[in-house]
Amino acid sequence: MNNDKVAIPKETIAETLASFAIDTDGSDIPSTVRTRAAHNILDCIGIAFASTQYEFAHRTLNAIRGIGGAGSTPVIGMTASLSPRDAAVVNGLLCHGLDFDDTHIAGVIHPSASVLPLILSAAKTSKASGQDLVTAYIVGMEAAARLGSVAKGGFHQVGFHPTGIIGIFACTLAAGRLFGLTHRQLVMAQGIALSMASGSLEFLEDGAWNKRIHPGWAASSALTAVSLAKEGFVGVSKPYEGRFGLFNTYLGTHSEGKDLSLATKDLGKTWELLNTAIKPFPACHFTHACIDSALSVRAQIDNTSEIQSITALVPSEVVKTVCEPSANKKKPANSYDAQFSIPYTIAAAMVNKRFTLRELDESAMTDPDILALASLVEYQTDPDSAFPRAYSGEVIVKLKSGETISHREHVNRGVADRPLSNQEIIEKYESTASMSMSDKFLNRVKEAVLNLDSASSADQLLNVLSAHS
């Protein structure tokens, strides 16, 4: 059969995205976007280095290396190199393992955690320059943001994790650009990716590690989809808007609320990378406004023993993720439970006057003062929520004296309307990366990332990531 005779309808979402991925020139992207991209990459790499200090990282590396053996693509911050697909799995896990990575608010997705591992794995094979890598990264970020936004938060309502479900398509587009796919091949690659999209929210029930691997699995699967398409494998032509396409199938009863126009809106004009929020706290982004609100209220209280009750106002759309089941949220069994708990994050912030990676240690999660305060936290849906434009939150504390103190964060810190500065991102990187490396090595990595756009070869970054000190 001649594959060229397979008809592809004009103006499908896949066609428009393929054109954007292939035709966008590096010079078309404003310098402010490219500079911010380098800082987003730096943030993600710092988190990956910090993740190497945790058990999940080493167990995953041992498992993946045990199946596939060694290769030429470095695992960030670890003394190992794997095949491109295997490295994508492990690097994705490292970037997302602490739930400290960036979030596109409207898309409700962590884009860098899949797109960055993808471009690192594709770099050697495609012999990419640093500029090529940055451009492909931006292409993937733009696609992830838009495709996630179509669902309007609906994926979470039916039990799917958008980072896994959407990440593979963003990675497919970025990889297709780096590997030089034709327009037709890249349309086919997206069609192939449809059968590989995955990511369940069941981990919320018991704090399982599944979520950590979703971004890397998306990146790895994208490499497979692109390789198949390059060899002429035929994929479906309407992976997004088809009768059994991504949104109709994965959104279920929420598919009527989708807006397909958002998948391609203002491509090349509005840069959604600038609307991607860098996390100030190592927890689910849905908790951040309440954490900041709790810290503000705490500054007005002498001692937490004065507190009689705490009420958190949260968007109705996030209740299933960070408020229920109530018993689990008030007494987290592990760090993932803690990161996805409104009661715990509020209580830990108020007791310790901060919320850092230290609040995810076993000693913090078993602290009787924190658990006692968490038991006092109840939630209500926020009638004035800005979701999904922002993840609003309010904390109302009633004291035993009868006084009530409250604070509201209508727009959570770190989003486009309240962004972290590039310098603040550098400081965050230095804090996270310092968990696993010396200052000298930390600075070498920082220089390589921030100068990536002018590097003649992507190897200049890869070689640093595979070095150790």
C-alpha positions as CSV (number, residue, x, y, z in Angstrom):
1,M,0.0,0.0,0.0
2,N,1.2,3.5,-0.8
3,N,1.0,5.4,2.4
4,D,0.9,8.7,0.5
5,K,-2.6,7.8,-0.6
6,V,-4.0,8.0,2.9
7,A,-6.0,11.2,3.0
8,I,-5.4,13.7,5.7
9,P,-8.1,16.4,6.2
10,K,-6.9,20.0,5.8
11,E,-6.7,22.3,8.8
12,T,-6.8,19.7,11.5
13,I,-5.2,20.6,14.8
14,A,-2.4,18.1,14.2
15,E,-1.6,19.8,10.9
16,T,-1.6,23.3,12.4
17,L,0.7,22.1,15.2
18,A,3.0,20.3,12.8
19,S,3.3,23.5,10.7
20,F,4.2,25.5,13.8
21,A,6.7,23.0,15.0
22,I,8.5,22.7,11.7
23,D,8.2,26.3,10.3
24,T,9.0,28.3,13.4
25,D,12.4,29.8,13.1
26,G,14.5,30.5,16.1
27,S,14.6,34.2,15.2
28,D,10.8,34.3,15.2
29,I,10.9,33.8,19.0
30,P,11.4,37.0,21.1
31,S,14.6,37.2,23.1
32,T,12.6,37.6,26.3
33,V,11.0,34.2,25.6
34,R,14.3,32.5,24.8
35,T,15.9,34.0,28.0
36,R,13.0,32.8,30.1
37,A,13.2,29.4,28.5
38,A,16.7,29.0,29.7
39,H,15.7,29.9,33.2
40,N,12.8,27.4,33.1
41,I,15.3,24.8,32.0
42,L,17.6,25.7,34.9
43,D,14.8,25.4,37.4
44,C,13.9,22.0,36.1
45,I,17.5,20.8,36.1
46,G,18.0,22.0,39.7
47,I,15.0,20.0,40.8
48,A,16.4,16.9,39.0
49,F,19.7,17.2,40.9
50,A,17.8,17.4,44.2
51,S,15.7,14.4,43.3
52,T,18.9,12.2,43.1
53,Q,19.0,12.3,46.9
54,Y,15.7,10.3,47.2
55,E,15.1,6.6,47.1
56,F,12.6,6.7,44.2
57,A,15.4,8.0,41.9
58,H,17.8,5.1,42.6
59,R,15.2,2.4,42.4
60,T,14.0,3.8,39.1
61,L,17.5,4.0,37.6
62,N,18.3,0.4,38.7
63,A,15.1,-0.9,37.2
64,I,15.5,0.9,33.8
65,R,19.2,0.2,33.5
66,G,18.5,-3.5,34.4
67,I,16.3,-3.8,31.4
68,G,18.1,-1.7,28.8
69,G,21.7,-1.5,29.9
70,A,24.0,1.5,29.4
71,G,23.8,4.1,26.6
72,S,25.1,7.5,25.6
73,T,22.5,9.9,27.1
74,P,23.3,11.1,30.6
75,V,21.0,10.8,33.5
76,I,21.0,14.2,35.3
77,G,23.2,14.2,38.4
78,M,23.8,10.5,38.5
79,T,26.7,8.3,37.4
80,A,24.9,6.7,34.6
81,S,24.1,7.1,30.9
82,L,21.3,5.2,29.2
83,S,19.7,4.8,25.8
84,P,17.7,7.9,24.7
85,R,14.3,6.4,25.5
86,D,15.5,5.0,28.9
87,A,17.2,8.3,29.8
88,A,14.0,10.2,29.0
89,V,12.1,8.0,31.5
90,V,14.6,8.5,34.3
91,N,15.3,12.2,33.6
92,G,11.5,12.9,33.5
93,L,11.1,11.2,36.9
94,L,13.9,13.3,38.3
95,C,12.4,16.6,37.0
96,H,9.0,15.8,38.4
97,G,9.9,13.6,41.4
98,L,9.6,16.4,44.0
99,D,6.5,18.1,42.5
100,F,8.5,21.3,42.5
101,D,8.6,21.8,38.7
102,D,6.8,24.5,36.6
103,T,3.1,24.5,35.8
104,H,1.1,26.1,33.0
105,I,-1.9,27.3,35.0
106,A,-4.7,27.2,32.4
107,G,-3.4,23.9,31.0
108,V,-3.1,22.5,34.5
109,I,0.1,20.7,33.3
110,H,3.8,20.4,34.1
111,P,5.3,21.0,30.7
112,S,9.1,21.2,31.3
113,A,9.2,17.8,33.1
114,S,8.5,16.0,29.9
115,V,9.8,18.4,27.2
116,L,13.2,18.9,28.8
117,P,14.0,15.1,29.1
118,L,12.8,14.8,25.5
119,I,15.1,17.4,24.0
120,L,18.1,16.0,26.1
121,S,17.5,12.5,24.7
122,A,17.0,13.8,21.2
123,A,20.0,16.1,21.2
124,K,22.8,13.6,20.4
125,T,20.9,11.7,17.7
126,S,19.9,14.9,16.0
127,K,23.3,16.6,16.4
128,A,21.5,19.7,17.7
129,S,23.1,23.0,18.6
130,G,22.1,24.8,21.8
131,Q,19.9,27.1,19.8
132,D,18.1,24.1,18.2
133,L,17.5,22.7,21.7
134,V,16.1,25.9,23.1
135,T,13.8,26.3,20.0
136,A,12.5,22.8,20.2
137,Y,11.9,23.2,24.0
138,I,9.8,26.3,23.3
139,V,7.9,24.5,20.6
140,G,7.0,21.7,23.0
141,M,6.1,24.1,25.8
142,E,3.8,26.1,23.5
143,A,2.0,22.9,22.4
144,A,1.7,21.5,25.9
145,A,0.1,24.7,27.3
146,R,-2.5,25.0,24.5
147,L,-3.5,21.4,24.4
148,G,-3.8,21.3,28.2
149,S,-5.9,24.4,28.1
150,V,-8.5,22.8,25.8
151,A,-9.8,20.6,28.6
152,K,-10.3,23.5,31.1
153,G,-9.3,21.4,34.0
154,G,-11.5,18.5,32.9
155,F,-8.9,15.8,32.9
156,H,-8.5,16.0,36.7
157,Q,-12.3,15.6,37.1
158,V,-12.3,12.2,35.3
159,G,-9.1,10.8,36.9
160,F,-6.4,11.6,34.3
161,H,-3.1,13.4,34.9
162,P,-2.7,16.0,32.1
163,T,1.1,16.0,32.3
164,G,1.1,12.4,31.1
165,I,-1.8,12.6,28.8
166,I,-0.8,15.9,27.0
167,G,3.0,15.6,27.5
168,I,3.5,13.0,24.8
169,F,2.0,15.3,22.1
170,A,4.2,18.2,23.2
171,C,7.2,15.9,23.1
172,T,6.3,14.5,19.8
173,L,6.2,17.9,18.2
174,A,9.5,18.9,19.8
175,A,11.2,15.7,18.7
176,G,9.7,15.9,15.2
177,R,11.4,19.3,14.8
178,L,14.7,18.0,16.0
179,F,14.6,14.9,13.9
180,G,13.6,16.8,10.8
181,L,10.3,15.1,10.1
182,T,8.3,16.2,7.1
183,H,4.9,17.8,7.8
184,R,3.1,14.6,6.9
185,Q,5.3,12.5,9.1
186,L,4.8,14.9,12.1
187,V,1.0,14.7,11.6
188,M,1.3,10.9,11.6
189,A,3.5,11.0,14.7
190,Q,0.8,12.8,16.6
191,G,-1.7,10.2,15.5
192,I,0.6,7.4,16.7
193,A,1.0,9.2,20.0
194,L,-2.7,9.1,20.7
195,S,-2.5,5.3,21.4
196,M,0.4,5.9,23.9
197,A,-1.0,8.8,26.0
198,S,-1.4,7.7,29.6
199,G,-1.5,8.9,33.2
200,S,-3.9,8.1,36.0
201,L,-4.6,10.0,39.2
202,E,-5.1,6.9,41.3
203,F,-1.8,7.7,43.0
204,L,-3.7,10.2,45.0
205,E,-5.4,7.4,47.0
206,D,-2.2,6.0,48.5
207,G,0.7,8.3,47.6
208,A,2.1,5.8,45.1
209,W,5.1,6.8,42.9
210,N,3.2,6.5,39.5
211,K,2.8,10.2,39.0
212,R,6.6,10.7,39.1
213,I,7.1,8.6,36.0
214,H,4.4,10.1,33.9
215,P,6.5,12.9,32.2
216,G,9.4,10.6,31.4
217,W,7.0,8.0,30.0
218,A,5.5,10.7,27.8
219,A,8.9,11.7,26.5
220,S,10.1,8.2,25.9
221,S,6.8,7.3,24.1
222,A,7.2,10.4,21.9
223,L,10.6,9.2,20.7
224,T,8.9,5.9,19.7
225,A,6.0,7.7,17.9
226,V,8.4,10.0,16.0
227,S,10.7,7.1,15.0
228,L,7.7,5.1,13.7
229,A,6.4,8.0,11.8
230,K,9.8,8.7,10.2
231,E,9.8,5.2,8.8
232,G,6.3,5.6,7.3
233,F,4.1,4.1,10.0
234,V,0.6,5.4,9.5
235,G,-1.1,7.1,12.5
236,V,-4.7,8.4,12.8
237,S,-5.3,11.8,11.1
238,K,-7.4,13.4,13.8
239,P,-5.8,12.6,17.2
240,Y,-7.4,15.6,18.9
241,E,-10.8,16.3,17.4
242,G,-11.7,12.8,16.2
243,R,-14.7,10.9,17.4
244,F,-12.4,8.7,19.6
245,G,-9.7,11.3,19.7
246,L,-7.9,12.6,22.7
247,F,-10.5,15.0,24.1
248,N,-13.7,13.1,23.3
249,T,-12.3,9.9,24.8
250,Y,-10.2,11.1,27.8
251,L,-12.6,13.8,29.0
252,G,-15.6,11.5,29.0
253,T,-18.6,13.4,30.3
254,H,-16.6,16.6,30.5
255,S,-15.9,16.6,26.8
256,E,-18.7,19.0,26.1
257,G,-16.9,21.7,28.0
258,K,-13.7,21.6,25.9
259,D,-12.7,24.4,23.6
260,L,-10.7,23.0,20.6
261,S,-9.9,26.5,19.4
262,L,-7.5,26.9,22.3
263,A,-5.2,24.2,20.9
264,T,-3.9,26.5,18.2
265,K,-4.9,29.9,19.4
266,D,-2.3,32.6,18.6
267,L,0.5,30.2,17.9
268,G,3.6,32.2,17.2
269,K,2.0,35.4,18.5
270,T,1.3,34.8,22.2
271,W,4.0,32.9,24.0
272,E,2.5,30.7,26.6
273,L,5.9,29.8,28.1
274,L,5.7,33.3,29.7
275,N,2.5,32.2,31.4
276,T,4.1,29.1,32.9
277,A,4.5,29.4,36.6
278,I,7.6,28.6,38.6
279,K,6.8,27.0,41.9
280,P,7.9,28.8,45.1
281,F,6.8,25.7,47.2
282,P,7.5,22.0,46.7
283,A,3.9,21.0,46.6
284,C,0.9,20.7,44.2
285,H,0.3,24.1,42.7
286,F,-3.3,23.9,43.9
287,T,-2.0,24.4,47.5
288,H,0.2,27.4,46.9
289,A,-2.3,30.2,47.5
290,C,-3.4,28.6,50.8
291,I,0.3,28.1,51.9
292,D,1.0,31.8,51.3
293,S,-2.2,32.7,53.0
294,A,-1.4,30.5,56.0
295,L,2.0,32.1,56.3
296,S,0.5,35.6,56.2
297,V,-2.0,34.7,59.0
298,R,0.7,33.0,61.0
299,A,2.7,36.2,61.1
300,Q,-0.3,37.8,63.0
301,I,-0.5,35.0,65.6
302,D,1.8,34.5,68.6
303,N,1.4,30.8,68.8
304,T,-0.6,28.1,66.9
305,S,-2.0,26.9,70.3
306,E,-4.3,29.9,70.1
307,I,-6.1,28.5,67.0
308,Q,-9.6,27.0,67.4
309,S,-10.4,26.2,63.7
310,I,-9.1,26.8,60.2
311,T,-11.1,27.0,57.0
312,A,-9.6,26.9,53.6
313,L,-11.4,28.3,50.6
314,V,-10.3,26.4,47.4
315,P,-11.6,26.2,43.8
316,S,-14.2,23.5,43.4
317,E,-12.2,22.0,40.6
318,V,-9.3,21.1,42.9
319,V,-11.2,19.5,45.8
320,K,-10.8,15.9,44.6
321,T,-7.0,16.5,44.2
322,V,-6.0,18.3,47.4
323,C,-8.9,18.0,49.9
324,E,-10.3,14.5,49.6
325,P,-10.4,11.9,51.0
326,S,-10.3,14.0,54.2
327,A,-8.7,11.4,56.5
328,N,-5.8,10.9,54.1
329,K,-5.2,14.6,53.7
330,K,-5.2,15.3,57.5
331,K,-2.7,12.6,58.2
332,P,-0.5,12.0,55.2
333,A,1.2,8.6,54.9
334,N,4.0,9.8,52.8
335,S,5.5,12.8,51.1
336,Y,3.1,12.6,48.1
337,D,0.1,12.6,50.4
338,A,1.6,15.7,52.1
339,Q,2.3,17.5,48.8
340,F,-1.3,17.0,47.7
341,S,-2.9,18.0,51.0
342,I,-4.5,21.4,51.9
343,P,-4.7,20.5,55.6
344,Y,-1.1,19.3,55.9
345,T,0.5,22.1,53.8
346,I,-1.4,24.8,55.8
347,A,-0.6,23.2,59.1
348,A,3.1,22.7,58.3
349,A,3.5,26.2,57.0
350,M,1.9,27.6,60.2
351,V,3.9,25.5,62.6
352,N,7.3,25.9,60.9
353,K,6.7,29.4,59.4
354,R,7.8,28.0,56.0
355,F,7.1,25.3,53.5
356,T,10.2,23.7,52.0
357,L,11.5,20.3,51.1
358,R,12.2,19.8,54.9
359,E,8.5,19.9,55.5
360,L,8.3,16.7,53.4
361,D,10.6,14.7,55.6
362,E,9.3,11.9,57.8
363,S,10.0,14.0,61.0
364,A,7.7,16.7,59.7
365,M,5.0,14.4,58.6
366,T,4.9,12.8,62.0
367,D,5.2,16.0,64.0
368,P,2.4,16.0,66.6
369,D,2.0,19.8,66.5
370,I,1.6,19.8,62.7
371,L,-0.8,16.8,62.7
372,A,-2.9,18.4,65.5
373,L,-3.2,21.6,63.5
374,A,-4.0,19.7,60.3
375,S,-6.9,18.0,62.1
376,L,-8.5,21.5,62.6
377,V,-8.5,22.3,58.9
378,E,-11.7,22.1,56.9
379,Y,-12.4,23.3,53.4
380,Q,-15.1,25.1,51.5
381,T,-15.4,25.8,47.8
382,D,-14.4,29.3,46.9
383,P,-17.3,31.2,45.3
384,D,-14.9,33.9,44.0
385,S,-12.3,31.5,42.5
386,A,-10.3,32.6,39.5
387,F,-9.6,29.0,38.4
388,P,-8.2,28.1,35.9
389,R,-6.7,31.5,35.2
390,A,-5.2,31.3,38.7
391,Y,-5.3,28.9,41.6
392,S,-6.9,31.0,44.2
393,G,-6.9,30.3,47.9
394,E,-8.0,31.8,51.2
395,V,-7.3,30.8,54.8
396,I,-9.7,31.8,57.6
397,V,-8.5,31.2,61.2
398,K,-10.8,31.5,64.2
399,L,-8.9,31.9,67.5
400,K,-10.0,30.6,70.9
401,S,-10.4,34.3,71.9
402,G,-13.2,34.6,69.3
403,E,-11.1,36.7,66.9
404,T,-11.0,35.8,63.2
405,I,-8.0,36.4,61.0
406,S,-8.0,35.7,57.3
407,H,-5.8,36.2,54.2
408,R,-6.6,35.7,50.5
409,E,-4.4,35.1,47.6
410,H,-6.6,35.6,44.6
411,V,-3.7,35.0,42.2
412,N,-1.1,32.6,43.4
413,R,2.5,33.7,43.5
414,G,4.7,32.5,40.6
415,V,2.0,32.8,37.8
416,A,2.2,35.3,34.9
417,D,0.5,38.1,36.9
418,R,2.9,37.5,39.8
419,P,5.9,35.9,38.3
420,L,9.1,34.9,40.0
421,S,12.0,37.0,38.5
422,N,14.8,35.3,36.6
423,Q,17.0,36.1,39.6
424,E,14.6,34.4,41.9
425,I,14.6,31.3,39.7
426,I,18.4,31.2,39.8
427,E,18.2,31.4,43.6
428,K,15.7,28.6,43.7
429,Y,18.0,26.5,41.4
430,E,21.0,27.1,43.7
431,S,18.9,26.0,46.7
432,T,17.7,22.8,45.2
433,A,20.8,21.8,43.3
434,S,23.0,22.4,46.3
435,M,21.4,19.4,47.9
436,S,23.6,17.2,45.7
437,M,26.6,19.1,44.4
438,S,29.4,21.5,45.3
439,D,29.1,25.2,44.6
440,K,31.8,24.9,41.9
441,F,29.8,22.2,40.0
442,L,26.6,24.0,40.6
443,N,28.0,27.1,38.9
444,R,29.3,25.1,35.9
445,V,25.8,23.7,35.3
446,K,24.3,27.1,35.7
447,E,26.7,28.7,33.2
448,A,26.0,25.9,30.7
449,V,22.3,26.2,30.9
450,L,22.1,30.0,30.8
451,N,24.5,30.0,27.8
452,L,22.8,27.2,26.0
453,D,21.2,29.4,23.3
454,S,24.7,30.3,22.0
455,A,26.3,26.9,22.3
456,S,27.5,25.4,19.1
457,S,26.5,21.9,20.2
458,A,24.0,20.6,22.7
459,D,26.9,18.3,23.9
460,Q,28.2,21.3,25.9
461,L,25.2,20.9,28.2
462,L,25.0,17.1,28.1
463,N,28.7,16.8,29.1
464,V,28.2,19.0,32.1
465,L,25.1,17.1,33.2
466,S,27.0,13.8,33.1
467,A,29.9,15.3,35.1
468,H,30.1,15.0,38.9
469,S,31.8,16.8,41.7
